[in-house]
């Protein structure tokens, strides 16, 4: 799906315009000329088949030929709360979460966290969401929220269904998910794991623990296993 491009602005009517990184790629990498056919999406869930009308220095004007509702989302909203790892491993985690269909990623601040994402980090990761969505065919963007302190996150999710916390020594792998509920929340701690106090606060609030096995996993590995577990139970 290399001919997919993301529009920062909602597409309505018969015209669209690409700017920024998307226009740069189409102009300078793909060497697009008028008449070239592409597929656009704006994060709202639809795909737009379009034809390049005009190529400027830093923007591309297109005519929208057709609009289709193409749903490649999971049948439930999966939120992933994670104490982000450092460096390029953040990007890898976000990319794979998008491919698996995660709806929302919440960076959480915990006692043993090794990374403290700032606004620049979040902007970079949101760009990764766009690139991963272009590649895997999703027409809705995974949302990356502002970081939350662990106690605040626990308070905000009280009463939510299907809350699963990855931590050694708790339940066995693959706990059953209530398929009748429209939401699933997953939580993964930092390299050193959640503290006992953090685990206790989650379990007391109704979270269920999940033991991912005897080996020590990196943050991004544990996060992808948790998301894959949900996808597997839905056979998607």
SULNOR-V330304 format. One record per residue. RES is the residue in one small letter. SS is DSSP state (helix for helix, strand for strand, loop for the rest). PHI is phi in whole degrees, -180 to 180 (none if undefined). Layout:
# SULNOR-V330304
res=RES ss=SS phi=PHI
res=RES ss=SS phi=PHI
This chain:
# SULNOR-V330304
res=x ss=loop phi=none
res=x ss=loop phi=-72
res=x ss=loop phi=-94
res=x ss=strand phi=-93
res=x ss=strand phi=-135
res=x ss=strand phi=-100
res=x ss=loop phi=-99
res=x ss=loop phi=-65
res=x ss=loop phi=-101
res=x ss=loop phi=-57
res=x ss=loop phi=-94
res=x ss=loop phi=-142
res=x ss=loop phi=78
res=x ss=loop phi=-102
res=x ss=strand phi=-126
res=x ss=strand phi=-146
res=x ss=strand phi=-140
res=x ss=strand phi=-105
res=x ss=strand phi=-134
res=x ss=helix phi=62
res=x ss=helix phi=-63
res=x ss=helix phi=-67
res=x ss=helix phi=-65
res=x ss=helix phi=-59
res=x ss=helix phi=-64
res=x ss=helix phi=-67
res=x ss=helix phi=-79
res=x ss=helix phi=-96
res=x ss=helix phi=-97
res=x ss=loop phi=-84
res=x ss=loop phi=54
res=x ss=loop phi=-65
res=x ss=loop phi=-128
res=x ss=loop phi=-52
res=x ss=loop phi=103
res=x ss=loop phi=-69
res=x ss=strand phi=-96
res=x ss=strand phi=-138
res=x ss=strand phi=-114
res=x ss=strand phi=-112
res=x ss=strand phi=-147
res=x ss=loop phi=-122
res=x ss=loop phi=87
res=x ss=strand phi=-89
res=x ss=loop phi=115
res=x ss=strand phi=-104
res=x ss=strand phi=-111
res=x ss=strand phi=-124
res=x ss=strand phi=-87
res=x ss=strand phi=-140
res=x ss=strand phi=-125
res=x ss=strand phi=-67
res=x ss=strand phi=-96
res=x ss=strand phi=-144
res=x ss=strand phi=-113
res=x ss=loop phi=-97
res=x ss=loop phi=-68
res=x ss=loop phi=-139
res=x ss=strand phi=-152
res=x ss=strand phi=-130
res=x ss=strand phi=-99
res=x ss=strand phi=-135
res=x ss=strand phi=-101
res=x ss=strand phi=-84
res=x ss=strand phi=-91
res=x ss=strand phi=-155
res=x ss=strand phi=-129
res=x ss=strand phi=-129
res=x ss=strand phi=-89
res=x ss=loop phi=-122
res=x ss=loop phi=-99
res=x ss=loop phi=-117
res=x ss=loop phi=-90
res=x ss=loop phi=-69
res=x ss=loop phi=-78
res=x ss=loop phi=-143
res=x ss=strand phi=-86
res=x ss=strand phi=-107
res=x ss=strand phi=-107
res=x ss=strand phi=-118
res=x ss=strand phi=-98
res=x ss=strand phi=-146
res=x ss=loop phi=-82
res=x ss=loop phi=-59
res=x ss=loop phi=-76
res=x ss=loop phi=-91
res=x ss=loop phi=61
res=x ss=helix phi=-65
res=x ss=helix phi=-67
res=x ss=helix phi=-62
res=x ss=helix phi=-62
res=x ss=helix phi=-62
res=x ss=helix phi=-60
res=x ss=helix phi=-63
res=x ss=helix phi=-58
res=x ss=helix phi=-72
res=x ss=helix phi=-63
res=x ss=helix phi=-62
res=x ss=helix phi=-60
res=x ss=helix phi=-81
res=x ss=loop phi=100
res=x ss=loop phi=-60
res=x ss=loop phi=-86
res=x ss=strand phi=-150
res=x ss=strand phi=-119
res=x ss=strand phi=-118
res=x ss=strand phi=-68
res=x ss=strand phi=-113
res=x ss=strand phi=-98
res=x ss=loop phi=-128
res=x ss=loop phi=-60
res=x ss=loop phi=-102
res=x ss=loop phi=-61
res=x ss=loop phi=-104
res=x ss=loop phi=-129
res=x ss=loop phi=-121
res=x ss=loop phi=-63
res=x ss=loop phi=-103
res=x ss=helix phi=-63
res=x ss=helix phi=-64
res=x ss=helix phi=-62
res=x ss=helix phi=-64
res=x ss=helix phi=-63
res=x ss=helix phi=-65
res=x ss=helix phi=-70
res=x ss=helix phi=-67
res=x ss=helix phi=-67
res=x ss=helix phi=-62
res=x ss=helix phi=-59
res=x ss=helix phi=-62
res=x ss=helix phi=-62
res=x ss=helix phi=-68
res=x ss=helix phi=-67
res=x ss=helix phi=-60
res=x ss=helix phi=-72
res=x ss=helix phi=-93
res=x ss=loop phi=93
res=x ss=loop phi=-72
res=x ss=loop phi=-106
res=x ss=strand phi=-116
res=x ss=loop phi=-85
res=x ss=loop phi=-64
res=x ss=strand phi=-86
res=x ss=strand phi=-110
res=x ss=strand phi=-89
res=x ss=strand phi=-70
res=x ss=strand phi=-59
res=x ss=strand phi=-125
res=x ss=strand phi=-67
res=x ss=helix phi=-54
res=x ss=helix phi=-60
res=x ss=helix phi=-68
res=x ss=helix phi=-64
res=x ss=helix phi=-61
res=x ss=helix phi=-64
res=x ss=helix phi=-70
res=x ss=loop phi=-105
res=x ss=loop phi=-60
res=x ss=loop phi=91
res=x ss=loop phi=-72
res=x ss=loop phi=-81
res=x ss=loop phi=51
res=x ss=strand phi=-101
res=x ss=strand phi=-123
res=x ss=strand phi=-114
res=x ss=strand phi=-81
res=x ss=loop phi=-164
res=x ss=loop phi=-62
res=x ss=loop phi=83
res=x ss=loop phi=-104
res=x ss=loop phi=-71
res=x ss=loop phi=-75
res=x ss=loop phi=-63
res=x ss=loop phi=64
res=x ss=loop phi=-68
res=x ss=loop phi=-67
res=x ss=loop phi=-108
res=x ss=loop phi=-71
res=x ss=loop phi=-72
res=x ss=loop phi=-82
res=x ss=loop phi=-95
res=x ss=loop phi=-95
res=x ss=strand phi=-145
res=x ss=strand phi=-142
res=x ss=strand phi=-113
res=x ss=strand phi=-121
res=x ss=strand phi=-131
res=x ss=strand phi=-132
res=x ss=loop phi=-87
res=x ss=loop phi=-81
res=x ss=loop phi=-55
res=x ss=loop phi=-84
res=x ss=loop phi=84
res=x ss=loop phi=-66
res=x ss=loop phi=-75
res=x ss=helix phi=-61
res=x ss=helix phi=-66
res=x ss=helix phi=-67
res=x ss=helix phi=-65
res=x ss=helix phi=-61
res=x ss=helix phi=-65
res=x ss=helix phi=-70
res=x ss=helix phi=-63
res=x ss=helix phi=-66
res=x ss=loop phi=-88
res=x ss=loop phi=106
res=x ss=loop phi=-72
res=x ss=strand phi=-107
res=x ss=strand phi=-87
res=x ss=strand phi=-132
res=x ss=loop phi=-92
res=x ss=loop phi=-93
res=x ss=loop phi=113
res=x ss=loop phi=-80
res=x ss=loop phi=-90
res=x ss=loop phi=-82
res=x ss=loop phi=-106
res=x ss=loop phi=-70
res=x ss=helix phi=-55
res=x ss=helix phi=-67
res=x ss=helix phi=-66
res=x ss=helix phi=-62
res=x ss=helix phi=-63
res=x ss=helix phi=-72
res=x ss=helix phi=-62
res=x ss=helix phi=-62
res=x ss=helix phi=-66
res=x ss=helix phi=-64
res=x ss=helix phi=-60
res=x ss=helix phi=-68
res=x ss=helix phi=-60
res=x ss=helix phi=-62
res=x ss=helix phi=-66
res=x ss=helix phi=-95
res=x ss=loop phi=56
res=x ss=loop phi=-121
